[in-house]
């Protein structure tokens, strides 16, 4: 199934909130849509958690702080098998950069079938780590993430030195992003660097999306 666009994900938020007295800031709505990576399931999970976070603070307007505060609850409410995939992939990986490599994979632009190359992982990894990351420095991590020892969260195709990778379960990448934001490994500002085109006119576009969905 094709992924939904950022604006389509934003409309899900607006349509859900239209049935309540709760409203949302454009930047909060935009980031919910972007973190969800085109998956409506995650729009609902993250949006609901953010709404509860705002209500707990006795407010009826959701802010970006509420999105951040609701991420822990959102990750806990995610399907258990997705959490298991994530835990297996990062098992005993505290002293290595598996978390950052997995995050980079989650935010790497892929083709229509979900495949991406090792060289494409380099840019997001450098943004997340704040330092150069030649492919040789994380190639073994990609290979291990395809291995059963790390839950085979990735799969690969092609020939040596020309492999393409993708997540076996398309619901895993948004969860990886949620955990990265929750743990402070990445920030919305880092995503702005990776996806600057998403920010062009975002407030106006999302505002129009809201009116369309109302």
N, C-alpha and C positions, 0 to 999 in steps of 0.2 A: 504494500500500500504506500502511495506517495505521502511524504511528510506534509503536515500543514504548514502554512507560512506563519511568520511572526504575527501578522495582522489577524489571521484566522484564529490563532491561539488567543490573541487579545480579545477577540469577539466572544470567545467562550467565557472569559472572565466577566465581560460586561453583561452578557445574557444571564449568567448566574446571579450577579449582584443586582440586576434589575428587579429580581423577585424579593429583594430585601431592602433595608434602609442603609446598608453599608455601601460606601463609595471607595474609590481607589485613586491614588496619585498615578500619573502617567508613567513615571519612571519605575514605580513598583510593578505596574501592569506589564510594561515592556520587558522587565527582567524576568518576571514569571514566564512570559511567552518565550523568551530566549533560552532560559534554563531548561524548559520543557523540550526543546529541540524538535518541535513539530509533533510531539506526542500528546494528544488530548488527555490521556490518563494522568500525566504529570501536571498538566495545567490545573486539573481538578484537585489533585493531592496538594500541590504547593499553594494554590489559591485558597483552599479551605483552611490550611494551617495558618496562612498569613491573616485570614479573616479572624480566626480564633485568637491569634496573638493581639490583634487590634482590640477586639472585644474585651479581652482580659485586662487591657489597659484602659478600659471604659471609654473607648473611642469608636466612632462609626466610620472612620476613614482609614484605609489601609495605606501605610507608608512603606518605603523601602526597608526601614528598620523592622517592620512587622514581617516582611518577607524573610529577612535574615533570621529573626527570632523564631520564625515558624519552621525553619529548615530541619531542625532536630526532630520535631514531631512528624514532619513530612517524610523524612527518611525512615522513621520507625513505622509509618503507615504504608510503606511501599511493600509490594508483594515479597513474601519471605524468600522465594527462590532467587530473586534479584539481589537481595541482601547477601545470600549465600554465595552467589557468583562473585560478588565484590570482595567478600571476606576471603574466599579461596585465592583470588588473584593476588591479594596483598598479604597473604600469610607470611609472617616472619620477614617482613620487608622493611623494617624500620630503619635499618642502616644503609639501605640502597634507595635508588630513586624510582622504584616501581610506582609509588603513588603519583609522582609527577608525570611519568611516561604514560600511565593509564589515563590520567587527566588529559594529556596532550592528544592521545588517541580519541578520546571522547569529543574533543573540540576540533579535530582535524576534518577539513572538508573532504567529503567522499563522493564517489560516483553514484549513479542511480541505483546500483546494487549494494551500496554501502561500503565498497572497497576503497582503501586509501594506501598510499605508498609510504615507505619509511621516510623518504625525503620530505613528504608533506607533513610528517609529524614534527619535523625539526622546528618550524616557526612557532607553533604554540608552546612547545617545550621550552624554547629559549625565552619566551614571554613569561612563562610560569616560574622558571628558575632564575631569570634575570642574568643569564650568562650564556655564552656560546655553547651549542650542543651539536657537534658533528654527529652524523649518523652512526659512526663507529662507536660513539660513547653510549648508545642505547640500543644498538642492533640486537645484542644478546637479550635485552629485556623484552623486546618484541617476540623473539623466539620462545622465550620462557613463558610468556603470556599465552602462547599457542599450545603449551605443553600441559598434560594432565596434572602435573605437579602444582600448577597454579590454576587449576580448574578449566583450562583450555577456554578462557574467556574470549580469546581471539581465534580466528581461523585464517589460514593463508592459502593462496593459490599462486601458480606461476612457477618460475624457475629461480634457482639461487641467484641472488643479487638483483633479481627483478620481481621479488615477491610483492603481492598486494595483500593487505590484511583487512579484516572487518570483524566487528563484534558478532559473535554467534547469536546473541539475543539483542534485538534492537532496543529493548527496554533498559538495557544496562547503561549506555552512555549518559542519559539524563541523570540517572541515579549517581553515577560517578561524579558528574558536575555538581550535584546537590551536596554530596559529601565533601567535595573540594571546597565549596563555598562555606559550608558549615564549619570546616576545620581551619579555614583561613589560608588554605594553600593557594587559592585564587581569589580574585576580587572582581566585582563588576567592571572596575576600571581596566583590568587586564583584558576582559572580554571586549571592551570598547576598542582596544588596540587591535585585537584580532579581527573584529568585525565592524570596522568604522562605517561601512555603508549602511549598517543597520541603524546607526545613530542619526543619519541625515533625515531631518524632518520628523524624527520619531514622535515627538509630542503632538505635532499637528496630525500626523497619520493615525496615531492611536486615538486621538480625540475624535477624528472622523469615524474610526472603527467603532468607537463607543456609541456615537450617535446612530450609526447604522444598525448596531445590535440592540439598541434600546427599544 
